Amino acid sequence: MSQSIRIKNALISVYYKDGLEPLVRLLASQGVQLFSTGGTEQFIKDLGLPVTAVEDLTGYPSILGGRVKTLHPKVFGGILNRRDLTSDQEQIAQYEIPEIDLVIVDLYPFEETLKAGGSEAEIIEKIDIGGISLIRAAAKNFNDVVILASKDDYGVLQQQLETQNGETTLEQRKAYAKKAFHTSSNYDTAIFNYFNSEDPLTVFKHSIGQSQTLRYGENPHQQGVYYGDLDAMFTKLNGKELSYNNLVDVDAAVALIDEFEAPTFAILKHTNACGVASKPTILEAWNIALACDPVSAFGGVLIANREIDLDTATEINKLFFEVLIAPSYAPEAVELFRGKKNRVILQRNEVELSKRQFKTLLNGVIEQDKDLIIEGPEQMTAVTEKKPTEQELKDLHFANKIVKHTKSNTIVFVKNDQLISSGVGQTSRVDALKQAVVKAESFNFSLQGAVMASDAFFPFPDCVELAAEAGITAVLQPGGSIKDADSVKMANDKGIAMVTTGIRHFKH
């Protein structure tokens, strides 16, 4: 088995030419014979470098509108022949096949065409055949062939060839092969999911090209990796790398803030909101959100849906927090936050998020649609003698947005577009309600005139009774219990309003 090999012949056929010139010039200067097709061939000619057309090698022109260019034994024989196998060497000599030691190829932009909304005909035409076959052939024969399937590796190979006198090591070739098989598998997954989009529940396939090793997972003894493109999602303006737990909280924060259109600030701890407020200005929203629970806010993840100005930044800066997210920042606000180097400041970019979600479970994976429904006043059906006021309906809508993003079992209290308190993750709904009452009292909030939202129906009337006694004047629940009538009767007896939505928002 050969270890180091010198590149003598190279096949270059790429869709994108950017970044290719320095490497091509180096190969030519090292005496490498270049074979190419179509636009890449013309690109090399325009550089004033010698190049041989693949059709001159094969004796066949590019046919079928370019669908068949490289699919020929003189190309694949040159790539796949084993240099240490006598019978292979005899055959390539017999058929005058040159040994191809380097293949540089990329793939038609299938995913880009799909995202751009191309027609079915345009999308299908971007399914690469020759390119994917070249990648697989060269990667399979990494013992003797270098495969570059990404322009990101042009500079790496160029440096290796410059420092190693035109040679590559077996270890380097195997590393390129690994990257190449990732490219091909990712490409095939995208194509499969396109064809499988009408019936996605039959097979689970996902491929994510970017990854980031985390300091650790949920706890220090666990390893953690994030698969995805965080740089597309956020521009980091300050701070250390995000941790596993940071990322989980950031995901919850983004999902919650996207429910609100008015200037809104939310503070989260362990994925649950401990402060949310919508007000005319983002500074007012911050001050009122913080007042909800300033104790839990310590070390939390903060998110706003408006620019952070200097006045707001000055107030936020008084609190110790882990992560702050906003669509934009005043320059002087960023400078203020940079006074503490570890604090993470993220500017959120416009990125379309998936409408599906999945996680590992037992010996498999579960996948579902994201909960993208939120019921407003129009979807609320009054079921009591007393009807909610316009302000109560507004607050019920606000509370419903929060309860949707809070761990079950949950109860949320809201008044005047402000989270008053919540009971989260309890094993009974009564316990969740009692927890919410205690929290409200601990921060001197009056529940008189506040509204309550529940993520699921009331199996018994006890929650309605306790809520009314605490001062709640309107209640939202999905309904659907066989004992709904008992809860409605209790609301009527207590003189409070109740609405049902028909939609449950469990969050496990």
Secondary structure as GFF3:
##gff-version 3
##sequence-region A 1 508
A	DSSP	beta_strand	5	6	.	.	.	ID=ss1
A	DSSP	beta_strand	9	13	.	.	.	ID=ss2
A	DSSP	alpha_helix	21	29	.	.	.	ID=ss3
A	DSSP	beta_strand	33	36	.	.	.	ID=ss4
A	DSSP	alpha_helix	38	46	.	.	.	ID=ss5
A	DSSP	beta_strand	52	53	.	.	.	ID=ss6
A	DSSP	alpha_helix	54	58	.	.	.	ID=ss7
A	DSSP	three_ten_helix	64	66	.	.	.	ID=ss8
A	DSSP	alpha_helix	73	80	.	.	.	ID=ss9
A	DSSP	alpha_helix	86	94	.	.	.	ID=ss10
A	DSSP	beta_strand	102	105	.	.	.	ID=ss11
A	DSSP	alpha_helix	110	115	.	.	.	ID=ss12
A	DSSP	alpha_helix	120	125	.	.	.	ID=ss13
A	DSSP	alpha_helix	130	140	.	.	.	ID=ss14
A	DSSP	beta_strand	146	148	.	.	.	ID=ss15
A	DSSP	three_ten_helix	151	153	.	.	.	ID=ss16
A	DSSP	alpha_helix	154	163	.	.	.	ID=ss17
A	DSSP	beta_strand	167	168	.	.	.	ID=ss18
A	DSSP	alpha_helix	170	195	.	.	.	ID=ss19
A	DSSP	beta_strand	211	213	.	.	.	ID=ss20
A	DSSP	beta_strand	225	227	.	.	.	ID=ss21
A	DSSP	alpha_helix	230	233	.	.	.	ID=ss22
A	DSSP	beta_strand	234	238	.	.	.	ID=ss23
A	DSSP	alpha_helix	244	257	.	.	.	ID=ss24
A	DSSP	beta_strand	264	269	.	.	.	ID=ss25
A	DSSP	beta_strand	272	278	.	.	.	ID=ss26
A	DSSP	alpha_helix	282	292	.	.	.	ID=ss27
A	DSSP	alpha_helix	294	297	.	.	.	ID=ss28
A	DSSP	beta_strand	300	304	.	.	.	ID=ss29
A	DSSP	alpha_helix	310	316	.	.	.	ID=ss30
A	DSSP	beta_strand	321	326	.	.	.	ID=ss31
A	DSSP	alpha_helix	331	337	.	.	.	ID=ss32
A	DSSP	beta_strand	344	348	.	.	.	ID=ss33
A	DSSP	beta_strand	356	361	.	.	.	ID=ss34
A	DSSP	beta_strand	364	369	.	.	.	ID=ss35
A	DSSP	three_ten_helix	377	379	.	.	.	ID=ss36
A	DSSP	beta_strand	381	382	.	.	.	ID=ss37
A	DSSP	alpha_helix	390	404	.	.	.	ID=ss38
A	DSSP	beta_strand	411	414	.	.	.	ID=ss39
A	DSSP	beta_strand	419	423	.	.	.	ID=ss40
A	DSSP	alpha_helix	429	442	.	.	.	ID=ss41
A	DSSP	beta_strand	451	454	.	.	.	ID=ss42
A	DSSP	alpha_helix	462	470	.	.	.	ID=ss43
A	DSSP	beta_strand	474	477	.	.	.	ID=ss44
A	DSSP	alpha_helix	484	494	.	.	.	ID=ss45
A	DSSP	beta_strand	497	500	.	.	.	ID=ss46
###
